Amino acid sequence: MMEKIKNREAEIAVIGLGYIGLPTAIMFASVGFNVIGYEIRSEVVRRINNGNSHIIEPEINSLLKNVVEKGMLRATSNPEEIREKDAYLICVQTPLRKDKTPNLRYLEDAVKIVASVMKKGSLVIIESTVPPMTTVRMAELIEKLNGLKAGKDFYMVHAPERVMPGRIFKELVYNSRILGGITPESADLAEILYRSFVKGQIFKTDSTTSEMVKLMENTFRDVNIALANEFAFLAHQYGIDVFRAIELANTHPRVKIHTPGIGVGGHCLPKDPYLLLAPAKEDFGLIQKAREINEDMPLMAKDLLFEAFKLINLPPEEAIVVVLGLAYKGNSDDTRNSPAYAFIEAVQDDVGEIRSYDPYVSGTHESIEEALTGADAVVIATDHNEFKILSWEGLGKLMRNRILIDGRHLIEEPPKGFIFKGIGRGEY
Ligand SMILES: NC(=O)c1ccc[n+]([C@@H]2O[C@H](COP(=O)([O-])OP(=O)(O)OC[C@H]3O[C@@H](n4cnc5c(N)ncnc54)[C@H](O)[C@@H]3O)[C@@H](O)[C@H]2O)c1
């Protein structure tokens, strides 16, 4: 098997061709492996086989076309076509249920398919982000389903993905990687496989450690953002600008406070702390509290908006509110778990009308002028570059009342003629 991988003669099946699976399949195919992608969405299979990506990512269409035309990558919905491959990479989604517990149904379905078609000697890799101890549990599931012995008859690894959408093809190559094997031999095999294109460092460990590493990385960020948000909440009560305070605190050589804002979105940060906590019998409560703080931040923006309504005696039910930005981060079209939606949900029953404008997201108003005409309040929910250079004095003339709530610290100097409030900005 080692030789087969070294010579790029190993056949690879990638299970789940989404944001992670498709670029990964393309990378392995680009360096000479024969790759087949197994995906349950038939429309995605059809598009990929036509060399046409269903996800937006720089360079993806040309790279995909190239490997499809060379016959190195093909997609299928037929499990028979992934029978007896040398390596299986599982890249399916691992979301939360409504009650915030992990929904591992997609992962378990994928593992069951793999167990039914794999051969002795296969390498099974889980790239999905999973709760600690899941890889070991999945290895046991395979043993139970097909009788092969983990670590003896097949190898198994957790290889978490750390790429950021928008930079995926660079980061797949240059990021360092953690490979957690259920046995050291499993991690050794995976290392040879990933070395075919990874130029970053590769660290080998056991699978529960690698699961924990991935979840700790995102939890670290989430907890630190919650701390910054708590500072913002305090600064508001003390009437000072938290951003100036953070700037000054960060001049300390060992302090690096994160950025407060209207909330934390995206596919990973809002869910990974829950995946980390899920199997624990007990915890100290810090991670859970941080999540709650970040989930409540849209309500802080709502409070600022309603304080402003009071200042001009505007009954909220008559107010027209414009949300600027629906994406969860600046200069992106990604709206997954965006705090803009949580904000809209929090205010929609209390205000007269909600409008939205996001130049990256379809289905919003055509132009900012159109969205603002006759409106009473604007709430900035995304730090798109386009919003940093707006001429507020001109835009204000289109509005019925001029309330501006900055949820992303985009406005340095409050514009003249506006009632201005911002998360962490103290009193104006
Ligand atoms: N998107 C990111 O930026 C990112 C970054 C790091 C880690 N991750 C992790 O990687 C994993 C995948 O995330 P993603 O963003 O690629 O998800 P995604 O939803 O974009 O893709 C998952 C794909 O798997 C398919 N699928 C589901 N069940 C299947 C099954 N049983 N058989 C075959 N296909 C199946 C889905 O149809 C979908 O196309 C998650 O665990 C996520 O937390 C994602």
The ligand as an SDF file (V2000), in Angstrom:
LIG
                    3D

 44 48  0  0  0  0  0  0  0  0999 V2000
  -16.2340   24.8000    4.9020 N   0  0  0  0  0  0  0  0  0  0  0  0
  -15.1650   25.0950    5.6330 C   0  0  0  0  0  0  0  0  0  0  0  0
  -14.6460   26.1960    5.5410 O   0  0  0  0  0  0  0  0  0  0  0  0
  -14.5490   24.0760    6.5690 C   0  0  0  0  0  0  0  0  0  0  0  0
  -13.2840   24.3180    7.0980 C   0  0  0  0  0  0  0  0  0  0  0  0
  -12.7170   23.3670    7.9270 C   0  0  0  0  0  0  0  0  0  0  0  0
  -13.4330   22.2180    8.2420 C   0  0  0  0  0  0  0  0  0  0  0  0
  -14.6830   22.0030    7.7190 N   0  0  0  0  0  0  0  0  0  0  0  0
  -15.3950   20.7610    8.0700 C   0  0  0  0  0  0  0  0  0  0  0  0
  -15.3990   19.9090    6.9320 O   0  0  0  0  0  0  0  0  0  0  0  0
  -16.6150   19.1510    6.8750 C   0  0  0  0  0  0  0  0  0  0  0  0
  -17.2950   19.3650    5.5310 C   0  0  0  0  0  0  0  0  0  0  0  0
  -17.6840   20.7210    5.4310 O   0  0  0  0  0  0  0  0  0  0  0  0
  -18.1410   21.3570    4.0610 P   0  0  0  0  0  0  0  0  0  0  0  0
  -18.1940   22.8290    4.2650 O   0  0  0  0  0  0  0  0  0  0  0  0
  -17.3560   20.8030    2.9240 O   0  0  0  0  0  0  0  0  0  0  0  0
  -19.6550   20.7680    3.9720 O   0  0  0  0  0  0  0  0  0  0  0  0
  -20.6050   20.8120    2.7020 P   0  0  0  0  0  0  0  0  0  0  0  0
  -21.9890   20.7690    3.2260 O   0  0  0  0  0  0  0  0  0  0  0  0
  -20.2010   21.9010    1.7660 O   0  0  0  0  0  0  0  0  0  0  0  0
  -20.2800   19.4290    1.9400 O   0  0  0  0  0  0  0  0  0  0  0  0
  -20.6400   18.1750    2.3840 C   0  0  0  0  0  0  0  0  0  0  0  0
  -21.0860   17.3400    1.1630 C   0  0  0  0  0  0  0  0  0  0  0  0
  -21.2630   15.9880    1.5660 O   0  0  0  0  0  0  0  0  0  0  0  0
  -22.4100   15.4740    0.9040 C   0  0  0  0  0  0  0  0  0  0  0  0
  -22.8840   14.3160    1.6640 N   0  0  0  0  0  0  0  0  0  0  0  0
  -23.5520   14.2940    2.8490 C   0  0  0  0  0  0  0  0  0  0  0  0
  -23.7420   13.0350    3.2700 N   0  0  0  0  0  0  0  0  0  0  0  0
  -23.1860   12.2350    2.3350 C   0  0  0  0  0  0  0  0  0  0  0  0
  -23.0410   10.8220    2.2100 C   0  0  0  0  0  0  0  0  0  0  0  0
  -23.5060    9.9900    3.1420 N   0  0  0  0  0  0  0  0  0  0  0  0
  -22.4190   10.3440    1.1190 N   0  0  0  0  0  0  0  0  0  0  0  0
  -21.9380   11.1860    0.1670 C   0  0  0  0  0  0  0  0  0  0  0  0
  -22.0240   12.5210    0.2250 N   0  0  0  0  0  0  0  0  0  0  0  0
  -22.6450   13.0390    1.3040 C   0  0  0  0  0  0  0  0  0  0  0  0
  -23.3620   16.6500    0.8710 C   0  0  0  0  0  0  0  0  0  0  0  0
  -24.3640   16.4740   -0.1190 O   0  0  0  0  0  0  0  0  0  0  0  0
  -22.4120   17.8070    0.5770 C   0  0  0  0  0  0  0  0  0  0  0  0
  -22.2570   18.0270   -0.8070 O   0  0  0  0  0  0  0  0  0  0  0  0
  -17.4420   19.6010    8.0830 C   0  0  0  0  0  0  0  0  0  0  0  0
  -17.2340   18.7250    9.1490 O   0  0  0  0  0  0  0  0  0  0  0  0
  -16.8540   20.9640    8.4140 C   0  0  0  0  0  0  0  0  0  0  0  0
  -17.0330   21.2950    9.7690 O   0  0  0  0  0  0  0  0  0  0  0  0
  -15.2400   22.8970    6.8790 C   0  0  0  0  0  0  0  0  0  0  0  0
  1  2  1  0
  2  3  2  0
  2  4  1  0
  4  5  1  0
  4 44  2  0
  5  6  2  0
  6  7  1  0
  7  8  2  0
  8  9  1  0
  8 44  1  0
  9 10  1  0
  9 42  1  0
 10 11  1  0
 11 12  1  0
 11 40  1  0
 12 13  1  0
 13 14  1  0
 14 15  2  0
 14 16  1  0
 14 17  1  0
 17 18  1  0
 18 19  2  0
 18 20  1  0
 18 21  1  0
 21 22  1  0
 22 23  1  0
 23 24  1  0
 23 38  1  0
 24 25  1  0
 25 26  1  0
 25 36  1  0
 26 27  1  0
 26 35  1  0
 27 28  2  0
 28 29  1  0
 29 30  1  0
 29 35  2  0
 30 31  1  0
 30 32  2  0
 32 33  1  0
 33 34  2  0
 34 35  1  0
 36 37  1  0
 36 38  1  0
 38 39  1  0
 40 41  1  0
 40 42  1  0
 42 43  1  0
M  CHG  2   8   1  16  -1
M  END
$$$$
